Amino acid sequence: MLRFSQSLTELMTIGNLRVALFNYIVAKQLNEELLVRIEDTEKEKNIDGNEKEILELLNLFSIDYKSVVYQSENFKYHQKLTMQLMSSKKAFVCFCSNEKLEEIKVKCKEKGKPNSYDGFCETLSDETVLNCNAPFTVRIKKPENIIEFTDLLKGNFSFEPSNVDSFIILKHDKTPTYNFSCSVDDMLYDISTVIRDERHIENTVKQIHVRNQLNYTKSIEYIHLSSILNVNSNKKNAENSVKQFIEQGFLPSAIANYLVLLGNETPNEIFTIEEAIEWFDIKKVSKDTVEFDIEKLKLINKKHIADLDEMRLSKILGFADTDIGKLGKLYLDEESTINEIKAKIDLIFSSKVSLKGFEDEFSNLKKCLSYAPFMDDFNELEKYIIENTKLDDKSLSINLRYLLTGTHTGPNLSAIYSLIKNYMGEIVK
């Protein structure tokens, strides 16, 4: 089984979505099930409504999963296994205050060493522990030997015991820390493959250490994906949320297409996730940091819009007319998102009162078209206008384009008219 984990303390980002998509694709290729795990242990930091948004986005991107589980539901197992580690002397109670831990951190920094616990509470006697009423955490003892693991994408990793440290597994409030809960949950749900961002490499070795101490022998395969560098912000893990991209008018199919394409060699530039399942090889994904290019995403989005069924595009734009879908596609030469196209359509149906510099001509044109009979042919319409308004070619083209489209530039007016002629009464209102 594979799992996609998302914390309720952060919104679903482009980086998170890429991880979810890769988990989904690989699960399908391996004919295994996908689990969605909601990390909800930090109640005070959880974002309101985030759980609903996460699941809605997964469904929007057609990422099928077997079930949704919550880390908080496994607290009893986390605590039980903590006691098991303590009883076997593989974990110990730590009474060190935050001030003491900060002092240790400063000393390590002064010596140029990584921050690591000094082991003071590890040597406390059972009697001392029993007689102490101070708040405490529980720490797992650091490993005695080097921990090694192989990443299927990035190769071999090796960590010294000092790099793993005697880290906290149970906090003052008796809730588990991230690494302990993740390692236990992966055991509970029999996870076979973990695909996640490379920022979790140091977490991986700690989680392996936990499972080793719990005598868990099943091997878990790891794949750590290179982070996404947003070229606009120069920050790792593209901080823009997926919801923002959807709200800006990017199609889910286009976003998914781009994220699989990113740092990858694909047989075609434009494809669906279903098609990607047939040829995707996660071991061939780039090992280097990849750059998020919004302009490239726009190009891909434009192509996905072009491939949409006209009626479906029309409904996305708020209509139910294939002609409006065709009209939307006319604007793809200059626009690349649903929002941009919808803005053009909205201008067509907006009220146009006057045109600066052509007030009289515009008024005459609008009055003429208000009483004009239905005309199927654009040339016939132009002829009718000239005969009834005496507008010359320049005045006619400027005023007619503005009246029909709300702009001074755009696709061929004859092509536009053929798609909006049934709406003339509403447009020339």
Buried (B, 14 or more C-beta within 10 A) or exposed (E): BBBBBBBBBBBBBBBBBBBBBBBBBBBBBEEBBBBBBBBBBBEEEBEEEBBEBBBEBBEBBBBEBBEEBBBBEBBEBBBEBBEBBBEEEBBBBBBBEEEBBEEBEEEBEEEEEEEBBBBEBBEBEEEEBEEEEEEBBBBBBBBEEEBEBEBEBBEEBEBEBEBBBBBBBBBEEEBBBBBBBBBBBBBEBEBBBBBBBBEBBBBBBBBBBBBBBBEBEEEBBBBBBBBBBBEEEEEBBBBBBBBEBBEBBBBBBBBBBBBBBBBBEBEEEBBBBEBBBEEBEBEEBEBEEBBBBBEBBBBBBBBBBEBBEBBEBBBBBEBEBBBBBBBBBBBBEEBBBBEBBBBBBEBBBEEBEEBEEBEEBBBBBBEBBEEBEEBEEBEEBBEBBBEBBEBEEEBBBBBBBBBBBBEEEBBEBEEBBBBBBEBBEEBBE
